[in-house]
Structures are given as structure tokens and as C-alpha cells.
Amino acid sequence: MTLIKYYGGFICIQIRKICYIHFVVTCKFVTIFIIFINID
């Protein structure tokens, strides 16, 4: 879970710290969330 955490956290930190909590639940959800937030 360390790799997924780092990967998700790194991307989330770039956009906002909102995904940080989401990424903890599911890495896949984070990827989608990050894309959605990025477009927003």
C-alpha cells in the first residue's frame, strides 16, 4: 500500500489535498477523481 499511497498522494498534492483522503480508500477512485478535479 506504500506505492499506491505515494502515487496517489503525489498526484493529489499537485491538484488539491482532497483526493489524499479518497486515495486512501481506493487507488482507482483517486485516478478518476484527480481527472475530474483537474478538468474542474
Contact map, one row per residue, 1 for C-alpha under 8 A:
1111100000000000000000000000000000000000
1111110000000000000000000000000000000000
1111111000000000000000000000000000000000
1111111100000000000000000010000000000000
1111111110000000000000110010000000000000
0111111111000000000000000000000000000000
0011111111100000000000000000000000000000
0001111111110000001100100010011000000000
0000111111111000001100100000000000000000
0000011111111100000000000000000000000000
0000001111111110000000000000000001000000
0000000111111111111100000000010001000000
0000000011111111100100000000000000000000
0000000001111111000000000000000000000000
0000000000111111100000000000000001001100
0000000000011111111100000000000000000000
0000000000011011111110000000000000000000
0000000000010001111111000000000000000000
0000000110010001111111100000010011000000
0000000110011001111111110000000000000000
0000000000000000111111111000000000000000
0000000000000000011111111100110000000000
0000100110000000001111111111110000000000
0000100000000000000111111110000000000000
0000000000000000000011111110100000000000
0000000000000000000001111111110000000000
0001100100000000000000111111111000000000
0000000000000000000000100111111100000000
0000000000000000000001101111111110000000
0000000100010000001001100111111111000000
0000000100000000000000000011111111100000
0000000000000000000000000001111111110000
0000000000000000001000000000111111111000
0000000000110010001000000000011111111100
0000000000000000000000000000001111111110
0000000000000000000000000000000111111111
0000000000000010000000000000000011111111
0000000000000010000000000000000001111111
0000000000000000000000000000000000111111
0000000000000000000000000000000000011111
